[in-house]
Amino acid sequence: MEQAGSPNITLLLDEIRDGSNSAPARLLEVVYDDLRRLAGAYMQNERPDHTLQATALVHEAYVRLVDWKSVSWQSRAQFFSVAAEVMRKVLIDHARAKGAQKRSGQKILLDDAISLPQHQEIDLIALEEALLSLEKLDPRQAKIVEMRFFGGLSIEETAYVLKLSEATVRREWTFAKAWFQRELSR
């Protein structure tokens, strides 16, 4: 899934793991626009007065990503799957810190990606708890939700990263959305 004409992301990730001092800066240059789009998609679901900006989310996630020295990166798609997970965790950490200051978690606006009424506000921490509950019941469905909803990956990209058929991802995505609809509507 490397894009033609761009430096090989997997090779840059391997260079970082091997201790290259210049690879992190080169990698950021290659992936920044894609990470910014991913962060923008995350922040689009956040409430308008959120104190964390997309650029800060990219930078915090990137710092955490390149700190994973022992990861053997397989592909560009895997990198962006992990980036989506890291960004979700940054937002959760941010929401928990704000919640500790205010008593209520931060709210996000969910669209029909999880079959809820458009612009229904959901507590980000409640959404995280629901995702963790789904992970206990069905880890694969939880990973699909994370990649599709939080990471913005397509059915095809999700299938590629998880080494599943597109039909399986579609089916699991449908079941997971129904499960989330029930959980978050309570």
RAWORA-V721379 format. One record per run of one state. SS is the DSSP state (H for helix, E for strand, C for the rest). FROM is the first residue (numbers start at 1). LEN is the number of residues. Records with the same first field share a line. If there is no record, write none. Layout:
SS->FROM-LEN, FROM-LEN
This chain:
C->1-8, 18-5, 45-1, 47-7, 67-9, 103-4, 111-1, 115-5, 138-1, 151-4, 163-3, 185-2
H->9-9, 23-22, 54-13, 76-27, 112-3, 124-14, 139-12, 155-8, 166-19
E->46-1, 107-4, 120-4
